[in-house]
Amino acid sequence: MFLIDDILLRSLGFSIPGLDMFWLFEQILYFTRKEMYDQIKDKLKENRMLYELGEISNDDYTRINARLVRQLKLAEKARDMNLGVRTDILGGG
């Protein structure tokens, strides 16, 4: 409900400072998580390429890959939790 209200108010040119701050923090959090997720995926690709080119050993590849996969799973779990969903703190429904 808050999201629809925000969109309607912004489209009409109205702004509620408190809600704008929440929206701003949600956007910062969203882009931070997305950047972290993308960086981990890039490191996984780089690790695979270094292994295929013979730059790192199989043991190093396995160790680094396991660490990055753990980080990726945590990042996916944080992304899927959808903490940006607003709740009605006044209990109005």
C-alpha positions in Angstrom: 0.0 0.0 0.0 2.8 2.4 0.9 4.5 1.8 -2.5 1.3 2.7 -4.4 0.8 5.8 -2.2 4.5 6.8 -2.9 4.1 6.4 -6.6 0.8 8.3 -6.8 2.1 11.1 -4.6 5.4 11.4 -6.5 3.6 11.4 -9.9 1.4 14.3 -8.6 4.5 16.2 -7.4 3.8 15.7 -3.7 6.5 14.6 -1.3 6.4 13.4 2.2 9.9 13.9 3.7 9.7 10.9 6.1 8.6 8.5 3.4 11.2 9.9 1.0 13.9 9.1 3.5 12.7 5.5 3.8 12.6 5.2 0.1 16.1 6.6 -0.3 17.5 4.1 2.3 15.7 1.3 0.6 17.2 2.2 -2.8 20.7 2.5 -1.3 20.3 -0.9 0.4 19.0 -2.4 -2.9 21.8 -1.1 -5.0 24.4 -2.1 -2.4 23.2 -5.7 -2.3 23.0 -5.8 -6.1 26.6 -4.5 -6.3 27.8 -7.1 -3.8 26.0 -9.9 -5.6 27.5 -8.8 -9.0 31.0 -8.6 -7.5 30.9 -12.1 -6.2 29.6 -13.4 -9.5 32.5 -11.6 -11.3 35.0 -13.1 -8.9 33.6 -16.6 -9.6 34.1 -16.0 -13.3 37.6 -14.7 -12.8 38.5 -17.6 -10.6 37.2 -20.1 -13.3 39.2 -18.3 -16.0 42.4 -18.3 -14.0 42.0 -22.0 -13.4 41.3 -22.8 -17.0 44.3 -20.8 -18.1 46.6 -22.6 -15.6 47.3 -19.5 -13.5 46.1 -21.2 -10.3 46.3 -24.8 -9.1 43.3 -27.1 -8.6 43.6 -26.8 -4.8 43.5 -23.0 -5.0 40.6 -23.0 -7.4 38.6 -25.3 -5.2 39.3 -23.4 -2.0 38.5 -20.0 -3.6 35.5 -21.3 -5.4 34.1 -22.8 -2.2 34.5 -19.5 -0.3 32.9 -17.5 -3.2 30.0 -19.9 -3.5 29.3 -19.5 0.3 29.4 -15.7 -0.1 27.1 -15.9 -3.2 24.6 -18.1 -1.3 24.5 -15.5 1.6 24.1 -12.7 -0.9 21.2 -14.5 -2.7 19.6 -15.2 0.7 19.8 -11.6 1.6 18.4 -10.6 -1.8 15.5 -13.1 -1.5 14.6 -12.0 2.0 13.1 -8.8 0.5 13.7 -6.7 3.5 12.6 -3.7 1.6 8.9 -4.6 2.0 7.3 -2.0 4.2 5.0 -3.0 7.0 2.3 -0.9 8.6 3.9 0.0 12.0 0.6 1.4 13.2 -1.2 -1.9 12.8 -3.9 -0.4 10.6 -4.2 -3.4 8.3 
